[in-house]
Amino acid sequence: MISKRIERLINNNSVIREMFEEGKKLKLKYGEENVFDFSIGNPSIEPPTKVNEAIKKSLNINNIHNYMNNSGYEDVRKIIADNLNKKFNTNYNENNIVMSVGAAGGLNVTLHSLLNDNDEVIVFVPYFMEYKNYIENFHGKVVEVSCNENFEPDLKDFEQKINPNTKAVIVNSPNNPSGIVYSENTIIELTNIMKKKEEEFNNTIYLISDEPYREIVFDGIEVPYLTHYYNDTIVVYCYSKSLSLPGERIGFISVPNNAHDFDKLIQALSISTRILGFVNAPALIQKAIAECVNLTCDMSEYEKNRNVLYEGLVNCGYECIKPQGTFYLFLKSPIEDEKEFCKIAKEYNILVVPGSSFAKPGYVRIAFCTKTTTVENSIPKFKELMNFISNR
Ligand SMILES: Cc1ncc(COP(=O)(O)O)c(C=O)c1O
């Protein structure tokens, strides 16, 4: 017999994954160009050619297939630390970095390192729902904080929900699914509240900054680097989106020297990497990444897609906020039940994900990491869909 928890998870399997599979079937039936699959955040842009060259080059390194330090190769961590120092004016060396198996691996390792049973972790609605699974993996409790109409955190609600059991707060900006980048003002206010509460409860509250989309931003918008605002910040980063490498499972966790319990925390992250069964992040891709720390994919295609989609949808009469980053647009469902809207959209070969999969019913997520022609050709279909809904 499998565990009751996994039984529940099987019965409540990821809607996004299901849609992804459904999209594959629809494409076989109707042809790729006639299906508008906006379900999963799988990057559509090829990685820079240098990444593939660097992977090939890694094969020539002596003992490349061996076990290593659980935190990852020292030289790779040093290169990443130097790069962060240049970009964000930090003061890191290899000891501040633990290589991870993507952001998902990094988040699990971080939560495993921090949580005791029933510790609370605050997340801001709307949020990447895997957080709930990751937190519950380690018997933590998810505490949801609501957002305002611009999908920025409701800071009053935040302040009220922090209590002596609050162990961590997860921030994800640029945000999946809203595409919003939290303003510097929001970050200052949010971290001021956390500082005040740390003092009030004489407790450490860690800020976990989940940053897969840091580089996917538009119109030159700045994404604040959270360690500059709050010492107890753990940044989880991955190359899944910035270099289009989600299948390679590579990223890192960084912790500043002045984070509370720094030495123990770094040891905890390293041991957690081992005992969660990752042992270490994959060897070849670690070495390859070290050659590519200054690179990202060309994000201009996502920006173009964002513009075409946003303008097209607004012209059809849909309501949404223009994404400032990521490759997601969070659309207000024109009918109250967004799951019903997703079902109707499917009749038009449009696949979008219900907002309830991000704890925000009444909205749907459109992942525009597709070819630009897919976005362009979807607009007339969105229009037909809107006409149908309006005339029901
Ligand atoms: C907000 C967020 N965090 C974490 C992840 C997981 O990233 P990775 O594939 O690097 O594990 C994703 C993936 O889509 C994401 O959107």
The ligand as a MOL file (V3000), in Angstrom:
LIG
                    3D

  0  0  0     0  0            999 V3000
M  V30 BEGIN CTAB
M  V30 COUNTS 16 16 0 0 0
M  V30 BEGIN ATOM
M  V30 1 C 8.0570 29.9320 -9.3670 0
M  V30 2 C 8.7830 28.6700 -9.6850 0
M  V30 3 N 9.6090 28.1610 -8.7710 0
M  V30 4 C 10.2890 27.0190 -9.0020 0
M  V30 5 C 10.1520 26.3450 -10.1920 0
M  V30 6 C 10.9190 25.0890 -10.4030 0
M  V30 7 O 12.0140 25.3210 -11.2400 0
M  V30 8 P 13.0120 24.1650 -11.6650 0
M  V30 9 O 12.4800 23.5560 -12.9100 0
M  V30 10 O 14.3340 24.8240 -11.8490 0
M  V30 11 O 13.0410 23.1860 -10.5620 0
M  V30 12 C 9.2950 26.8330 -11.1770 0
M  V30 13 C 9.1090 26.1180 -12.4330 0
M  V30 14 O 8.2920 26.4120 -13.2570 0
M  V30 15 C 8.5910 28.0450 -10.9140 0
M  V30 16 O 7.7500 28.5850 -11.8070 0
M  V30 END ATOM
M  V30 BEGIN BOND
M  V30 1 1 1 2
M  V30 2 1 2 3
M  V30 3 2 2 15
M  V30 4 2 3 4
M  V30 5 1 4 5
M  V30 6 1 5 6
M  V30 7 2 5 12
M  V30 8 1 6 7
M  V30 9 1 7 8
M  V30 10 2 8 9
M  V30 11 1 8 10
M  V30 12 1 8 11
M  V30 13 1 12 13
M  V30 14 1 12 15
M  V30 15 2 13 14
M  V30 16 1 15 16
M  V30 END BOND
M  V30 END CTAB
M  END
